[in-house]
Amino acid sequence: MAKDRLTREEIAPGVFYSYIDGNYRRNKLLISLRTPMNRDTVTATALIPYLLDRGTASVPDKTKLKRKLDMLYGADLQTYSSSQDGLRMVNAYIAGADETLLGAGRSLSEKRMRLLYEALYDPYLMNDAFPAKHIDTEKEVLRERILSEIDDKRLFCLRSALKLFYGDDIRGIPNTGYIEDLEKLGHDEFRSIWKDYLENSTVEILNVSGNGESLKRKFAEMYSWKKAAPFRKEDFGPIVIPEVRRETKRVDAEQDKIIMIYTAGRTFSEREKAALRVFSAVFGGITTSRLFLNVRERDHLCYYCSSSPFVASASLLIDSGVARKNHKKIEEAVAEELDLLISEGIGDEEFMFSKLALTNAYKSIRDSADSISSWYLGTILRKGYVSEPEEDLALMESITKEDVLEIASSMKLAVVERVTGEAENA
């Protein structure tokens, strides 16, 4: 196995350990616990990282935990929740300077590893439960975060558009959960949800450092209690929307936010997903794209207008901020640019710039332990197996203009979400 390629194996039932010796100045060790997304527990799992951040059984205080991390040569310990393609994750990572640079020896990695494991599996508890006062405090913190997303008009528009697009599909459940669930979440229920999550989650461990083998043996010992086999990821069908779904939400805003979602309404192959990424770059993903140069710079129809590929659902998201008088024009302009791209084809220069931007992005993945660990975790969650950046880069480079035009031709408008300050009858 090449030194800069990932090695992944199952070290206990449902526990997968991966490592890469990338010779980085800063190492990273990440543990991700995943289960199928569940509407009934998403808010509780969003709350969990806030409580894990309060300390561990051996270091039961935020201040003491910070001191402990400082003693580990300024290590950084973070916990957070995330969602992807119908999966729910509770994650924790610890990062710090490479031992070889410090002359600290392998014991430093082992100390970091044990602290990371303890943060997830042996947090600060009272009577085998999170302290009630901590739960109540962190519920308020999460509540404020959910409200801040609503106050952020761009995020609010995105969240509303995805809800409109996915409907009752679990892929549309917001990562931060729901305020109404937070208010009725009891302490006993929360404790039960967390214990069930620990027992039944599939574990993904990613180690970016120079001592992958030694930590693998120690992790295997630490997870000897694990009995749950890995669950099989659900294969979601495509999102099929026969007619355009439109929604307008009125808020206190000076500028309209409009999100359009185009979709092919079918499942894409890996090659088609690569072509979708190139199409997005050509259409609105970079500063030489059609939406940026024509809709924003030439026609001055918006403050910003960009596209993002949603490869799992074979869709393209258009995100724009516009003056209220232009809210109808922006939808027409985007549709016109798509029609022109399909009918007139793609120029050599715009195609070259788009692929060059994607090439540079792929080549930067190995620049840090953070970016390479994020890449590997993302590909494992999406595909269920290890994919190297160079493999995806080679696939992207093989994409032709014809491939991109085929994807562009398959895109149909599915959702238009508008957030405006305009009065109801204006």
Secondary structure as a PSIPRED ss2 file (coil, helix, strand):
# PSIPRED VFORMAT (PSIPRED V4.0)

   1 M C   1.000  0.000  0.000
   2 A C   1.000  0.000  0.000
   3 K C   1.000  0.000  0.000
   4 D C   1.000  0.000  0.000
   5 R C   1.000  0.000  0.000
   6 L C   1.000  0.000  0.000
   7 T E   0.000  0.000  1.000
   8 R E   0.000  0.000  1.000
   9 E E   0.000  0.000  1.000
  10 E E   0.000  0.000  1.000
  11 I E   0.000  0.000  1.000
  12 A E   0.000  0.000  1.000
  13 P C   1.000  0.000  0.000
  14 G C   1.000  0.000  0.000
  15 V E   0.000  0.000  1.000
  16 F E   0.000  0.000  1.000
  17 Y E   0.000  0.000  1.000
  18 S E   0.000  0.000  1.000
  19 Y E   0.000  0.000  1.000
  20 I E   0.000  0.000  1.000
  21 D C   1.000  0.000  0.000
  22 G C   1.000  0.000  0.000
  23 N C   1.000  0.000  0.000
  24 Y C   1.000  0.000  0.000
  25 R C   1.000  0.000  0.000
  26 R E   0.000  0.000  1.000
  27 N E   0.000  0.000  1.000
  28 K E   0.000  0.000  1.000
  29 L E   0.000  0.000  1.000
  30 L E   0.000  0.000  1.000
  31 I E   0.000  0.000  1.000
  32 S E   0.000  0.000  1.000
  33 L E   0.000  0.000  1.000
  34 R E   0.000  0.000  1.000
  35 T E   0.000  0.000  1.000
  36 P E   0.000  0.000  1.000
  37 M C   1.000  0.000  0.000
  38 N C   1.000  0.000  0.000
  39 R C   1.000  0.000  0.000
  40 D C   1.000  0.000  0.000
  41 T C   1.000  0.000  0.000
  42 V H   0.000  1.000  0.000
  43 T H   0.000  1.000  0.000
  44 A H   0.000  1.000  0.000
  45 T H   0.000  1.000  0.000
  46 A H   0.000  1.000  0.000
  47 L H   0.000  1.000  0.000
  48 I H   0.000  1.000  0.000
  49 P H   0.000  1.000  0.000
  50 Y H   0.000  1.000  0.000
  51 L H   0.000  1.000  0.000
  52 L H   0.000  1.000  0.000
  53 D C   1.000  0.000  0.000
  54 R C   1.000  0.000  0.000
  55 G C   1.000  0.000  0.000
  56 T E   0.000  0.000  1.000
  57 A C   1.000  0.000  0.000
  58 S C   1.000  0.000  0.000
  59 V C   1.000  0.000  0.000
  60 P C   1.000  0.000  0.000
  61 D C   1.000  0.000  0.000
  62 K H   0.000  1.000  0.000
  63 T H   0.000  1.000  0.000
  64 K H   0.000  1.000  0.000
  65 L H   0.000  1.000  0.000
  66 K H   0.000  1.000  0.000
  67 R H   0.000  1.000  0.000
  68 K H   0.000  1.000  0.000
  69 L H   0.000  1.000  0.000
  70 D H   0.000  1.000  0.000
  71 M H   0.000  1.000  0.000
  72 L C   1.000  0.000  0.000
  73 Y C   1.000  0.000  0.000
  74 G C   1.000  0.000  0.000
  75 A C   1.000  0.000  0.000
  76 D E   0.000  0.000  1.000
  77 L E   0.000  0.000  1.000
  78 Q E   0.000  0.000  1.000
  79 T E   0.000  0.000  1.000
  80 Y E   0.000  0.000  1.000
  81 S E   0.000  0.000  1.000
  82 S E   0.000  0.000  1.000
  83 S E   0.000  0.000  1.000
  84 Q E   0.000  0.000  1.000
  85 D C   1.000  0.000  0.000
  86 G C   1.000  0.000  0.000
  87 L E   0.000  0.000  1.000
  88 R E   0.000  0.000  1.000
  89 M E   0.000  0.000  1.000
  90 V E   0.000  0.000  1.000
  91 N E   0.000  0.000  1.000
  92 A E   0.000  0.000  1.000
  93 Y E   0.000  0.000  1.000
  94 I E   0.000  0.000  1.000
  95 A E   0.000  0.000  1.000
  96 G E   0.000  0.000  1.000
  97 A E   0.000  0.000  1.000
  98 D C   1.000  0.000  0.000
  99 E H   0.000  1.000  0.000
 100 T H   0.000  1.000  0.000
 101 L H   0.000  1.000  0.000
 102 L H   0.000  1.000  0.000
 103 G C   1.000  0.000  0.000
 104 A C   1.000  0.000  0.000
 105 G C   1.000  0.000  0.000
 106 R C   1.000  0.000  0.000
 107 S H   0.000  1.000  0.000
 108 L H   0.000  1.000  0.000
 109 S H   0.000  1.000  0.000
 110 E H   0.000  1.000  0.000
 111 K H   0.000  1.000  0.000
 112 R H   0.000  1.000  0.000
 113 M H   0.000  1.000  0.000
 114 R H   0.000  1.000  0.000
 115 L H   0.000  1.000  0.000
 116 L H   0.000  1.000  0.000
 117 Y H   0.000  1.000  0.000
 118 E H   0.000  1.000  0.000
 119 A H   0.000  1.000  0.000
 120 L H   0.000  1.000  0.000
 121 Y H   0.000  1.000  0.000
 122 D C   1.000  0.000  0.000
 123 P E   0.000  0.000  1.000
 124 Y C   1.000  0.000  0.000
 125 L C   1.000  0.000  0.000
 126 M E   0.000  0.000  1.000
 127 N C   1.000  0.000  0.000
 128 D C   1.000  0.000  0.000
 129 A E   0.000  0.000  1.000
 130 F C   1.000  0.000  0.000
 131 P C   1.000  0.000  0.000
 132 A H   0.000  1.000  0.000
 133 K H   0.000  1.000  0.000
 134 H H   0.000  1.000  0.000
 135 I H   0.000  1.000  0.000
 136 D H   0.000  1.000  0.000
 137 T H   0.000  1.000  0.000
 138 E H   0.000  1.000  0.000
 139 K H   0.000  1.000  0.000
 140 E H   0.000  1.000  0.000
 141 V H   0.000  1.000  0.000
 142 L H   0.000  1.000  0.000
 143 R H   0.000  1.000  0.000
 144 E H   0.000  1.000  0.000
 145 R H   0.000  1.000  0.000
 146 I H   0.000  1.000  0.000
 147 L H   0.000  1.000  0.000
 148 S H   0.000  1.000  0.000
 149 E H   0.000  1.000  0.000
 150 I H   0.000  1.000  0.000
 151 D H   0.000  1.000  0.000
 152 D C   1.000  0.000  0.000
 153 K H   0.000  1.000  0.000
 154 R H   0.000  1.000  0.000
 155 L H   0.000  1.000  0.000
 156 F H   0.000  1.000  0.000
 157 C H   0.000  1.000  0.000
 158 L H   0.000  1.000  0.000
 159 R H   0.000  1.000  0.000
 160 S H   0.000  1.000  0.000
 161 A H   0.000  1.000  0.000
 162 L H   0.000  1.000  0.000
 163 K H   0.000  1.000  0.000
 164 L H   0.000  1.000  0.000
 165 F H   0.000  1.000  0.000
 166 Y H   0.000  1.000  0.000
 167 G C   1.000  0.000  0.000
 168 D C   1.000  0.000  0.000
 169 D C   1.000  0.000  0.000
 170 I H   0.000  1.000  0.000
 171 R H   0.000  1.000  0.000
 172 G H   0.000  1.000  0.000
 173 I C   1.000  0.000  0.000
 174 P C   1.000  0.000  0.000
 175 N C   1.000  0.000  0.000
 176 T C   1.000  0.000  0.000
 177 G C   1.000  0.000  0.000
 178 Y C   1.000  0.000  0.000
 179 I H   0.000  1.000  0.000
 180 E H   0.000  1.000  0.000
 181 D H   0.000  1.000  0.000
 182 L H   0.000  1.000  0.000
 183 E H   0.000  1.000  0.000
 184 K H   0.000  1.000  0.000
 185 L C   1.000  0.000  0.000
 186 G C   1.000  0.000  0.000
 187 H H   0.000  1.000  0.000
 188 D H   0.000  1.000  0.000
 189 E H   0.000  1.000  0.000
 190 F H   0.000  1.000  0.000
 191 R H   0.000  1.000  0.000
 192 S H   0.000  1.000  0.000
 193 I H   0.000  1.000  0.000
 194 W H   0.000  1.000  0.000
 195 K H   0.000  1.000  0.000
 196 D H   0.000  1.000  0.000
 197 Y H   0.000  1.000  0.000
 198 L H   0.000  1.000  0.000
 199 E H   0.000  1.000  0.000
 200 N H   0.000  1.000  0.000
 201 S C   1.000  0.000  0.000
 202 T E   0.000  0.000  1.000
 203 V E   0.000  0.000  1.000
 204 E E   0.000  0.000  1.000
 205 I E   0.000  0.000  1.000
 206 L E   0.000  0.000  1.000
 207 N E   0.000  0.000  1.000
 208 V E   0.000  0.000  1.000
 209 S C   1.000  0.000  0.000
 210 G C   1.000  0.000  0.000
 211 N C   1.000  0.000  0.000
 212 G H   0.000  1.000  0.000
 213 E H   0.000  1.000  0.000
 214 S H   0.000  1.000  0.000
 215 L H   0.000  1.000  0.000
 216 K H   0.000  1.000  0.000
 217 R H   0.000  1.000  0.000
 218 K H   0.000  1.000  0.000
 219 F H   0.000  1.000  0.000
 220 A H   0.000  1.000  0.000
 221 E H   0.000  1.000  0.000
 222 M H   0.000  1.000  0.000
 223 Y C   1.000  0.000  0.000
 224 S C   1.000  0.000  0.000
 225 W C   1.000  0.000  0.000
 226 K C   1.000  0.000  0.000
 227 K C   1.000  0.000  0.000
 228 A C   1.000  0.000  0.000
 229 A C   1.000  0.000  0.000
 230 P C   1.000  0.000  0.000
 231 F C   1.000  0.000  0.000
 232 R C   1.000  0.000  0.000
 233 K C   1.000  0.000  0.000
 234 E C   1.000  0.000  0.000
 235 D C   1.000  0.000  0.000
 236 F C   1.000  0.000  0.000
 237 G C   1.000  0.000  0.000
 238 P C   1.000  0.000  0.000
 239 I C   1.000  0.000  0.000
 240 V C   1.000  0.000  0.000
 241 I C   1.000  0.000  0.000
 242 P C   1.000  0.000  0.000
 243 E C   1.000  0.000  0.000
 244 V C   1.000  0.000  0.000
 245 R E   0.000  0.000  1.000
 246 R E   0.000  0.000  1.000
 247 E E   0.000  0.000  1.000
 248 T E   0.000  0.000  1.000
 249 K E   0.000  0.000  1.000
 250 R E   0.000  0.000  1.000
 251 V C   1.000  0.000  0.000
 252 D C   1.000  0.000  0.000
 253 A C   1.000  0.000  0.000
 254 E C   1.000  0.000  0.000
 255 Q C   1.000  0.000  0.000
 256 D E   0.000  0.000  1.000
 257 K E   0.000  0.000  1.000
 258 I E   0.000  0.000  1.000
 259 I E   0.000  0.000  1.000
 260 M E   0.000  0.000  1.000
 261 I E   0.000  0.000  1.000
 262 Y E   0.000  0.000  1.000
 263 T E   0.000  0.000  1.000
 264 A C   1.000  0.000  0.000
 265 G C   1.000  0.000  0.000
 266 R C   1.000  0.000  0.000
 267 T C   1.000  0.000  0.000
 268 F C   1.000  0.000  0.000
 269 S C   1.000  0.000  0.000
 270 E H   0.000  1.000  0.000
 271 R H   0.000  1.000  0.000
 272 E H   0.000  1.000  0.000
 273 K H   0.000  1.000  0.000
 274 A H   0.000  1.000  0.000
 275 A H   0.000  1.000  0.000
 276 L H   0.000  1.000  0.000
 277 R H   0.000  1.000  0.000
 278 V H   0.000  1.000  0.000
 279 F H   0.000  1.000  0.000
 280 S H   0.000  1.000  0.000
 281 A H   0.000  1.000  0.000
 282 V H   0.000  1.000  0.000
 283 F H   0.000  1.000  0.000
 284 G H   0.000  1.000  0.000
 285 G H   0.000  1.000  0.000
 286 I C   1.000  0.000  0.000
 287 T C   1.000  0.000  0.000
 288 T C   1.000  0.000  0.000
 289 S C   1.000  0.000  0.000
 290 R H   0.000  1.000  0.000
 291 L H   0.000  1.000  0.000
 292 F H   0.000  1.000  0.000
 293 L H   0.000  1.000  0.000
 294 N H   0.000  1.000  0.000
 295 V H   0.000  1.000  0.000
 296 R H   0.000  1.000  0.000
 297 E H   0.000  1.000  0.000
 298 R H   0.000  1.000  0.000
 299 D C   1.000  0.000  0.000
 300 H C   1.000  0.000  0.000
 301 L C   1.000  0.000  0.000
 302 C C   1.000  0.000  0.000
 303 Y C   1.000  0.000  0.000
 304 Y E   0.000  0.000  1.000
 305 C E   0.000  0.000  1.000
 306 S E   0.000  0.000  1.000
 307 S E   0.000  0.000  1.000
 308 S E   0.000  0.000  1.000
 309 P E   0.000  0.000  1.000
 310 F E   0.000  0.000  1.000
 311 V H   0.000  1.000  0.000
 312 A H   0.000  1.000  0.000
 313 S H   0.000  1.000  0.000
 314 A C   1.000  0.000  0.000
 315 S E   0.000  0.000  1.000
 316 L E   0.000  0.000  1.000
 317 L E   0.000  0.000  1.000
 318 I E   0.000  0.000  1.000
 319 D E   0.000  0.000  1.000
 320 S E   0.000  0.000  1.000
 321 G E   0.000  0.000  1.000
 322 V E   0.000  0.000  1.000
 323 A C   1.000  0.000  0.000
 324 R H   0.000  1.000  0.000
 325 K H   0.000  1.000  0.000
 326 N H   0.000  1.000  0.000
 327 H H   0.000  1.000  0.000
 328 K H   0.000  1.000  0.000
 329 K H   0.000  1.000  0.000
 330 I H   0.000  1.000  0.000
 331 E H   0.000  1.000  0.000
 332 E H   0.000  1.000  0.000
 333 A H   0.000  1.000  0.000
 334 V H   0.000  1.000  0.000
 335 A H   0.000  1.000  0.000
 336 E H   0.000  1.000  0.000
 337 E H   0.000  1.000  0.000
 338 L H   0.000  1.000  0.000
 339 D H   0.000  1.000  0.000
 340 L H   0.000  1.000  0.000
 341 L H   0.000  1.000  0.000
 342 I H   0.000  1.000  0.000
 343 S H   0.000  1.000  0.000
 344 E H   0.000  1.000  0.000
 345 G C   1.000  0.000  0.000
 346 I C   1.000  0.000  0.000
 347 G C   1.000  0.000  0.000
 348 D H   0.000  1.000  0.000
 349 E H   0.000  1.000  0.000
 350 E H   0.000  1.000  0.000
 351 F H   0.000  1.000  0.000
 352 M H   0.000  1.000  0.000
 353 F H   0.000  1.000  0.000
 354 S H   0.000  1.000  0.000
 355 K H   0.000  1.000  0.000
 356 L H   0.000  1.000  0.000
 357 A H   0.000  1.000  0.000
 358 L H   0.000  1.000  0.000
 359 T H   0.000  1.000  0.000
 360 N H   0.000  1.000  0.000
 361 A H   0.000  1.000  0.000
 362 Y H   0.000  1.000  0.000
 363 K H   0.000  1.000  0.000
 364 S C   1.000  0.000  0.000
 365 I H   0.000  1.000  0.000
 366 R H   0.000  1.000  0.000
 367 D H   0.000  1.000  0.000
 368 S C   1.000  0.000  0.000
 369 A H   0.000  1.000  0.000
 370 D H   0.000  1.000  0.000
 371 S H   0.000  1.000  0.000
 372 I H   0.000  1.000  0.000
 373 S H   0.000  1.000  0.000
 374 S H   0.000  1.000  0.000
 375 W H   0.000  1.000  0.000
 376 Y H   0.000  1.000  0.000
 377 L H   0.000  1.000  0.000
 378 G H   0.000  1.000  0.000
 379 T H   0.000  1.000  0.000
 380 I H   0.000  1.000  0.000
 381 L H   0.000  1.000  0.000
 382 R H   0.000  1.000  0.000
 383 K H   0.000  1.000  0.000
 384 G C   1.000  0.000  0.000
 385 Y C   1.000  0.000  0.000
 386 V C   1.000  0.000  0.000
 387 S C   1.000  0.000  0.000
 388 E C   1.000  0.000  0.000
 389 P H   0.000  1.000  0.000
 390 E H   0.000  1.000  0.000
 391 E H   0.000  1.000  0.000
 392 D H   0.000  1.000  0.000
 393 L H   0.000  1.000  0.000
 394 A H   0.000  1.000  0.000
 395 L H   0.000  1.000  0.000
 396 M H   0.000  1.000  0.000
 397 E H   0.000  1.000  0.000
 398 S C   1.000  0.000  0.000
 399 I C   1.000  0.000  0.000
 400 T C   1.000  0.000  0.000
 401 K H   0.000  1.000  0.000
 402 E H   0.000  1.000  0.000
 403 D H   0.000  1.000  0.000
 404 V H   0.000  1.000  0.000
 405 L H   0.000  1.000  0.000
 406 E H   0.000  1.000  0.000
 407 I H   0.000  1.000  0.000
 408 A H   0.000  1.000  0.000
 409 S H   0.000  1.000  0.000
 410 S H   0.000  1.000  0.000
 411 M C   1.000  0.000  0.000
 412 K E   0.000  0.000  1.000
 413 L E   0.000  0.000  1.000
 414 A E   0.000  0.000  1.000
 415 V E   0.000  0.000  1.000
 416 V E   0.000  0.000  1.000
 417 E E   0.000  0.000  1.000
 418 R E   0.000  0.000  1.000
 419 V E   0.000  0.000  1.000
 420 T E   0.000  0.000  1.000
 421 G C   1.000  0.000  0.000
 422 E C   1.000  0.000  0.000
 423 A C   1.000  0.000  0.000
 424 E C   1.000  0.000  0.000
 425 N C   1.000  0.000  0.000
 426 A C   1.000  0.000  0.000
